[in-house]
């Protein structure tokens, strides 16, 4: 090992990597929770230490030089190694305290996770849970979260996934909407109603057609990528949508539309990194989520 050649500071390398990944000094400052001038200073110090220019500054956005592009793969490898060091240390930690980050869809984060995680406040008060509400598939490999709740089983072999059940979902609307617009008696009549859903209606139209409901894009009067927004649009009496039974059944303001229709099913996977399975605090949260999901009414296990 040529120790004399390794004279740069990891914080400087991290600032360069974040700038390259985020595309700007301000983006790097945001993800690293520091200031834009600090990012610029750290990159300048790294350039001085290495004796090369890595980033061309401009009034628009920084651009990597040829030297910067050549070094980027090596710097990414350093970032991956740093993540593995963090994961390995977490895996050996026996303390039942600290932060565990759980990511789930925005609707599940808002409507289900509070109840699922509440027992931890009594059993392990030293634990602090950070909920990352996101509909995107978070990259656990880069430690954006310790545990993910997903509806698709991930492929990377570094991840451990446990199938803990399946949400049943159905057509729901507010009672006020149905009092005003009428209650459909057949699948065909459902297609005469307003719908709320994802901005890409084709994703919902195909399974509806399979049930004999000839939905058209024109049915979708309100759309959003955000599940909580869809929930509130439904509660504002604007139309019908598809939601999990477990989240709707206890709300007296909501009503199942054509309850005799077969339910939609969405698998529930709990996912964590293989290196984290021996972390006691992450294991406690993982197991609590598994128990909680299985105990939810109208979840198929």
N, C-alpha and C positions, 0 to 999 in steps of 0.2 A: 504494500500500500504506500503510495507516494503522499505522505501526510502534508508535505509542504505545498502540494498543488491544491489541497482542499482548504483554502483560506477564506472562502466566501461564507456569508451568513445565510442560514436557511430562510430567515425572514425575507431577505432580499430575493432569493430564488422564488419563494412563494408569491411575492409581489409581482414578479415577472410572469409567473405561470397564471396567476389570476387575471392579469391584464390581457394576456394572450387568449385565455378562455372566455373572458367577458367582453373583450373588444374595446375596452376603454379604461382609463385611470379611475373614473368615477364608479364604473361597474366593479372594478377590483376593490376599491375602497369600501363599497357597500357589502360585498360578500365577506371581506376580511374584517369588517367592522372597525375601520380606521378612516383616516382622512385622505383626500386626493393628493395633497402635497406630500404626505408621508409615503404614499405609493411611488410618486415620481422620484423622491429622494432615494428610496431604497433601490429602485432600478438604476439610478445614476451611480450609486455606490457599487452595485454589482458590476456595471459596465466598467467602472474604474478598476475594480479588483481583477476582472478577467481581461481587461485591455482591449475590449471590442465594443462596438455600438450594437445594441440589441433592438432598440426601438427608435424609429424615426418619429419625432414629435411634430405635430401640425395643429392647425387651428380646428381641424375637423375631428380626427381620431388618430390614435397612435397606430403605426404600421410596423410590423416586424421587418427588420433588415434580413439579409441573407444569412448572416451569422445567427440572428435570433431564430430564424426558421430551422437552421441546422441544429441548434441546441434544444429546440422545443421538445422533441421526442425524449431526450435524456432527462429534461426537467420534469416531463410528465411521469417518467419512470420513478423519479425521486418522490413525486407527489403520491404515487401509488404505494411506494415503500413506506412513506410516512403514515399513510392510512393503515397499512398492515401493522405497523408498530403500535399505533393507537388501539387497533382492534385486539391485538395480542395482549396488550396490557389490560384492557378491559376484561378480556376473557379470564385472566388470572385474578381479577379483583374479587374478593369475598365480601366486601362491604355491601350491606343492604341499604345503601344511601346513594345520593347523587341523582343525576338526570338520566331519564330514559326517554328517547324520542319515538313516538308512535305516529305513523302516517296512515291516513285513510281518506276516502272521498269526503268532500266537504259536508255532504248530507249525513253520512255516518258519523263524522267527527262531531257534528252539532247535535244530532238526535240520539245516537247510540253510545258513543264513547263515554260521556259523563257518567251514565249509569253503570256501564261495564267496569269502569276504573275506580268508582267511588269506594269500593271495599278496601282498596289499598291505603286509603287515608287512615284507617283504623289498624290494619294489620302491619303495615310498614310505613310509619309516618315519616321516616327519613328519606323516602323516595320522592322525587319530583318528576312528574311526567310532563313532557312537552308534546303537545298535539300539533302535528303538521297537517293541516287540512289541504288536501290536494287531490285532484282527479288524475293527475299524471302518475305514471309508474316511476316512483322515486328510485334513485340508484343507491341501493343499500351498499353496494360494493364501494362507493365513495363516502359512506357514512352520512348521507343526508338524513337517514333515520336508522334507528336500531331495530325497529319492528315495523313491518308494513302489513296492512290488511288489504288484500287484493281480490279481484274477481277472476283473475287469470293466473295460472301457475307459471312462475318465472322459469326460464331455461338455464341460466348460469349454474354450473355445478357447485360453485362456491356458496350457493344459497340453500338454506333448509326451508322447506315449505310443508306446512301441515294443513290438510283439508279438515276444517272444523264444522262444516255444515253447508247448507244451501239456503239462501234467502228465498222464500216464496214471495212473489210480487203479483199484484193485480191492478185492475183499473180502479182509480179513485177520483172522487170529486167532492167538493164541499156540498153539504145538504142544501145550502142556500142556492148554489148553482143549479142543482137538480130540481129544486122546487120551482125555479124560474124557467129552466130550459126543458124540463120534462125528463122522466126516467126511461131510458131506452129499454125495450122489452126483448129485443133480438140483437144479434151481432150486427145485422145490417143497419139497424137504427142507430147504433153507436157512431157510425160514420157520418151521421147528420149533426154531430156535436163539435164544439170547439175543443181543440187539444192544446196541451202545453207540453213541451219536450225539448230535446236537444236541437241545436241549430241545423243538424243534418237529419231531416225527418225520415230519410230512407232507412236509417237504422231501426226505427220503430215500425215503419210501414210493413216491412216483410213479415215479421211475426204476427202482426195484426191481420194481414191477408190470410195467413195460415189458419186463423181463427174465424175466418169468414167476415172480417171487418174491413171493408174496402176503403181504407183511409187514403186521402190524397194530400199532397203538400199544402193545399189550401186550408186543410183542417187546422193546421198549426198556427194559431193566432198569436201565441207568445212562446218564445224559446230562450234558452240560456244554457251555457255550459255548466253553470253553477247549480248543484242540486238543491242547495238551500233556497236559491232564488226560485227554482221551479216549485218547491214546496210552498213558498209564500204566495206565488202566483196562483196556485191551486186554492190556497186558503182565502185568497182575495176574490174567489168565485168566478174565475176566468175560464175554467174548462176542466177537462179530464186529463189525467196523466197516469203513468205507470210508476208505482212506488211499492216498496217492500211492505208486506202485511204487518211485520213486526213493528214497524214505525207508525203505521196508520190505525191499527185496530183499536188502540186505546184512546184515540181522539174522537170524542162524540160529535165534533163538527164535521167529520169526514164520513163518507159512505162508499161502500164497495159497489161498483157498477157491474151488473150482471155477475154476481158471485158464483153462479154455476159454471162460468167459463174456467177451463183448466188454468192453473197459475203458471206464470213464468218462473223460471228458476235461475238463480245466480249463485255460483259456488263462492264460498268464503275461504280464502287461504290466508293463514298467518305465515309470514315470511321473516326470516332473520339470516344473518351471515353465519356460516359454519363456524367461524372463529369465535362467535359470541355465545355459542350454546353452553359454554361453561361459566359464563358471567352470571353470578347469582342474582343480581338485581334485574338483569334483562330476562332471566329465566322466570323470575317471580311475576313480572308484568306479562310475559308471554303466556304463562299458564293461567293467569287470571283472565286474560282475554279469551283464551280457549274455553275455560269454564263458563264465562259469561255469555259468549255467543251460543254455546250449546244449551244454555238454560233459557235463552230467549224464546218466548212463545212464537210458534209458527215458523221456526227454523228447522228444516229437515236435517237430521244428523245420521 
